[in-house]
Amino acid sequence: MAIPTKFIPKASAAAITGARRRLGQALPSSTTAVAAFTVPYFGQYNIDLIHIVNVSSTQNTSVSVWHDPTGSTYDDNNVLVDEYVLGPGDIFQLYGEESIADYQNAGTIGVKSSVAGAANFKIYGSLEGETVVP
C-alpha cells in the first residue's frame, strides 16, 4: 500500500466557510487525461484531499494528477503527481491543511491512469458560500 503524501501548495488568501464534501470523481475509461473536478462558478474553492484507488485486482497502473487554475491544459507546468505507480488495490492520497486553493472559474483538476478503468479518483474539499442543510 502506498504511503499517504502530505501536499501543501500555495495558501489561500481568505478562509472558506463552506462545507467539506466530495467535489468530483473520475474513473477514466481511457488512458488520456480527463477532468475530475471543474470549478462550477467564480468563487474560492479549496481541495484538501485527492484519494486515488487502483480498483484492479491484477494490474499495476501509473496515475497522474494536474491542477490547472485557468483551464484544462495538463502538462509539466501544472502537474501534482506524475506517473506514480499503484499496485492492485493500492491507495494514494494527496492531502494537507493548506491544500489546493484558487478562485478562478475555469479551473480543473485533471487525472489520468495508464490502464483504462483501473484508477478511481475522488476529490474532496469545499466551495465558498456552501452550507450544510440537514
Contacts in CASP RR format, 6 or more apart in sequence:
PFRMAT RR
TARGET T0000
AUTHOR 0000-0000-0000
METHOD contacts of the structure
MODEL  1
MAIPTKFIPKASAAAITGARRRLGQALPSSTTAVAAFTVPYFGQYNIDLI
HIVNVSSTQNTSVSVWHDPTGSTYDDNNVLVDEYVLGPGDIFQLYGEESI
ADYQNAGTIGVKSSVAGAANFKIYGSLEGETVVP
1 89 0 8 1.000
1 90 0 8 1.000
1 91 0 8 1.000
2 84 0 8 1.000
2 86 0 8 1.000
2 90 0 8 1.000
2 91 0 8 1.000
2 92 0 8 1.000
4 92 0 8 1.000
4 93 0 8 1.000
4 95 0 8 1.000
5 92 0 8 1.000
5 93 0 8 1.000
5 94 0 8 1.000
5 95 0 8 1.000
6 95 0 8 1.000
6 96 0 8 1.000
7 80 0 8 1.000
7 94 0 8 1.000
7 95 0 8 1.000
7 96 0 8 1.000
7 99 0 8 1.000
7 100 0 8 1.000
8 96 0 8 1.000
8 97 0 8 1.000
8 98 0 8 1.000
8 99 0 8 1.000
9 67 0 8 1.000
9 80 0 8 1.000
9 98 0 8 1.000
9 99 0 8 1.000
9 100 0 8 1.000
9 101 0 8 1.000
10 98 0 8 1.000
10 101 0 8 1.000
11 98 0 8 1.000
11 101 0 8 1.000
12 44 0 8 1.000
12 46 0 8 1.000
12 98 0 8 1.000
12 101 0 8 1.000
13 103 0 8 1.000
14 44 0 8 1.000
16 44 0 8 1.000
16 45 0 8 1.000
16 46 0 8 1.000
16 101 0 8 1.000
16 126 0 8 1.000
16 127 0 8 1.000
16 128 0 8 1.000
16 129 0 8 1.000
17 128 0 8 1.000
17 129 0 8 1.000
18 126 0 8 1.000
18 127 0 8 1.000
18 128 0 8 1.000
18 129 0 8 1.000
18 130 0 8 1.000
18 131 0 8 1.000
19 126 0 8 1.000
19 130 0 8 1.000
19 131 0 8 1.000
19 132 0 8 1.000
20 48 0 8 1.000
20 124 0 8 1.000
20 125 0 8 1.000
20 126 0 8 1.000
21 124 0 8 1.000
21 125 0 8 1.000
21 126 0 8 1.000
21 130 0 8 1.000
22 122 0 8 1.000
22 123 0 8 1.000
22 124 0 8 1.000
22 125 0 8 1.000
23 37 0 8 1.000
23 45 0 8 1.000
23 47 0 8 1.000
23 123 0 8 1.000
23 124 0 8 1.000
23 125 0 8 1.000
23 126 0 8 1.000
23 127 0 8 1.000
24 36 0 8 1.000
24 37 0 8 1.000
24 122 0 8 1.000
24 123 0 8 1.000
25 36 0 8 1.000
25 120 0 8 1.000
25 121 0 8 1.000
25 122 0 8 1.000
25 123 0 8 1.000
26 34 0 8 1.000
26 35 0 8 1.000
26 36 0 8 1.000
26 110 0 8 1.000
26 111 0 8 1.000
26 120 0 8 1.000
26 121 0 8 1.000
27 55 0 8 1.000
27 117 0 8 1.000
27 119 0 8 1.000
27 120 0 8 1.000
27 121 0 8 1.000
28 34 0 8 1.000
28 111 0 8 1.000
28 112 0 8 1.000
28 113 0 8 1.000
28 116 0 8 1.000
28 117 0 8 1.000
28 119 0 8 1.000
28 121 0 8 1.000
29 116 0 8 1.000
29 117 0 8 1.000
30 116 0 8 1.000
31 112 0 8 1.000
31 113 0 8 1.000
31 114 0 8 1.000
31 115 0 8 1.000
31 116 0 8 1.000
32 112 0 8 1.000
33 64 0 8 1.000
33 66 0 8 1.000
33 74 0 8 1.000
33 110 0 8 1.000
33 111 0 8 1.000
33 112 0 8 1.000
34 110 0 8 1.000
34 111 0 8 1.000
34 112 0 8 1.000
35 72 0 8 1.000
35 108 0 8 1.000
35 109 0 8 1.000
35 110 0 8 1.000
35 111 0 8 1.000
36 109 0 8 1.000
36 110 0 8 1.000
36 111 0 8 1.000
36 121 0 8 1.000
36 123 0 8 1.000
37 47 0 8 1.000
37 108 0 8 1.000
37 109 0 8 1.000
37 110 0 8 1.000
37 123 0 8 1.000
38 107 0 8 1.000
38 108 0 8 1.000
39 45 0 8 1.000
39 102 0 8 1.000
39 104 0 8 1.000
39 105 0 8 1.000
39 106 0 8 1.000
39 107 0 8 1.000
39 108 0 8 1.000
40 127 0 8 1.000
41 105 0 8 1.000
42 103 0 8 1.000
42 104 0 8 1.000
42 105 0 8 1.000
43 103 0 8 1.000
43 105 0 8 1.000
43 127 0 8 1.000
43 128 0 8 1.000
44 101 0 8 1.000
44 102 0 8 1.000
44 103 0 8 1.000
44 127 0 8 1.000
44 128 0 8 1.000
45 101 0 8 1.000
45 102 0 8 1.000
45 103 0 8 1.000
45 125 0 8 1.000
45 126 0 8 1.000
45 127 0 8 1.000
45 128 0 8 1.000
46 99 0 8 1.000
46 100 0 8 1.000
46 101 0 8 1.000
46 125 0 8 1.000
46 126 0 8 1.000
47 67 0 8 1.000
47 99 0 8 1.000
47 100 0 8 1.000
47 101 0 8 1.000
47 109 0 8 1.000
47 123 0 8 1.000
47 124 0 8 1.000
47 125 0 8 1.000
48 95 0 8 1.000
48 96 0 8 1.000
48 97 0 8 1.000
48 99 0 8 1.000
48 100 0 8 1.000
48 124 0 8 1.000
48 125 0 8 1.000
48 126 0 8 1.000
49 93 0 8 1.000
49 94 0 8 1.000
49 95 0 8 1.000
49 96 0 8 1.000
49 99 0 8 1.000
49 122 0 8 1.000
49 123 0 8 1.000
49 124 0 8 1.000
49 125 0 8 1.000
50 65 0 8 1.000
50 80 0 8 1.000
50 93 0 8 1.000
50 94 0 8 1.000
50 95 0 8 1.000
50 109 0 8 1.000
50 121 0 8 1.000
50 122 0 8 1.000
50 123 0 8 1.000
50 124 0 8 1.000
51 91 0 8 1.000
51 93 0 8 1.000
51 121 0 8 1.000
51 122 0 8 1.000
51 124 0 8 1.000
52 63 0 8 1.000
52 65 0 8 1.000
52 86 0 8 1.000
52 91 0 8 1.000
52 92 0 8 1.000
52 93 0 8 1.000
52 111 0 8 1.000
52 119 0 8 1.000
52 120 0 8 1.000
52 121 0 8 1.000
52 122 0 8 1.000
53 86 0 8 1.000
53 89 0 8 1.000
53 90 0 8 1.000
53 91 0 8 1.000
53 119 0 8 1.000
53 120 0 8 1.000
54 60 0 8 1.000
54 61 0 8 1.000
54 63 0 8 1.000
54 86 0 8 1.000
54 87 0 8 1.000
54 88 0 8 1.000
54 89 0 8 1.000
54 90 0 8 1.000
54 91 0 8 1.000
54 118 0 8 1.000
54 119 0 8 1.000
55 89 0 8 1.000
55 117 0 8 1.000
55 118 0 8 1.000
55 119 0 8 1.000
55 120 0 8 1.000
56 87 0 8 1.000
56 88 0 8 1.000
56 89 0 8 1.000
56 115 0 8 1.000
56 117 0 8 1.000
56 118 0 8 1.000
57 88 0 8 1.000
57 89 0 8 1.000
58 88 0 8 1.000
59 87 0 8 1.000
59 88 0 8 1.000
59 115 0 8 1.000
59 118 0 8 1.000
60 85 0 8 1.000
60 86 0 8 1.000
60 87 0 8 1.000
60 88 0 8 1.000
60 115 0 8 1.000
61 85 0 8 1.000
61 86 0 8 1.000
61 87 0 8 1.000
61 113 0 8 1.000
61 114 0 8 1.000
61 115 0 8 1.000
61 118 0 8 1.000
61 119 0 8 1.000
62 83 0 8 1.000
62 84 0 8 1.000
62 85 0 8 1.000
62 86 0 8 1.000
62 113 0 8 1.000
62 114 0 8 1.000
63 81 0 8 1.000
63 83 0 8 1.000
63 84 0 8 1.000
63 86 0 8 1.000
63 92 0 8 1.000
63 111 0 8 1.000
63 112 0 8 1.000
63 113 0 8 1.000
63 114 0 8 1.000
63 119 0 8 1.000
63 121 0 8 1.000
64 74 0 8 1.000
64 79 0 8 1.000
64 81 0 8 1.000
64 82 0 8 1.000
64 83 0 8 1.000
64 84 0 8 1.000
64 111 0 8 1.000
64 112 0 8 1.000
65 79 0 8 1.000
65 80 0 8 1.000
65 81 0 8 1.000
65 94 0 8 1.000
65 109 0 8 1.000
65 110 0 8 1.000
65 111 0 8 1.000
65 121 0 8 1.000
66 74 0 8 1.000
66 75 0 8 1.000
66 78 0 8 1.000
66 79 0 8 1.000
66 80 0 8 1.000
66 108 0 8 1.000
66 109 0 8 1.000
66 110 0 8 1.000
66 111 0 8 1.000
67 78 0 8 1.000
67 80 0 8 1.000
67 100 0 8 1.000
67 102 0 8 1.000
67 107 0 8 1.000
67 108 0 8 1.000
67 109 0 8 1.000
67 110 0 8 1.000
68 74 0 8 1.000
68 78 0 8 1.000
68 107 0 8 1.000
68 108 0 8 1.000
68 110 0 8 1.000
69 78 0 8 1.000
69 102 0 8 1.000
69 104 0 8 1.000
69 106 0 8 1.000
69 107 0 8 1.000
70 104 0 8 1.000
70 106 0 8 1.000
70 107 0 8 1.000
71 106 0 8 1.000
71 107 0 8 1.000
71 108 0 8 1.000
72 107 0 8 1.000
72 108 0 8 1.000
72 110 0 8 1.000
74 110 0 8 1.000
74 112 0 8 1.000
76 82 0 8 1.000
80 94 0 8 1.000
80 100 0 8 1.000
81 92 0 8 1.000
81 94 0 8 1.000
83 114 0 8 1.000
84 92 0 8 1.000
86 92 0 8 1.000
86 119 0 8 1.000
99 125 0 8 1.000
100 109 0 8 1.000
103 128 0 8 1.000
109 123 0 8 1.000
111 119 0 8 1.000
111 121 0 8 1.000
113 119 0 8 1.000
END
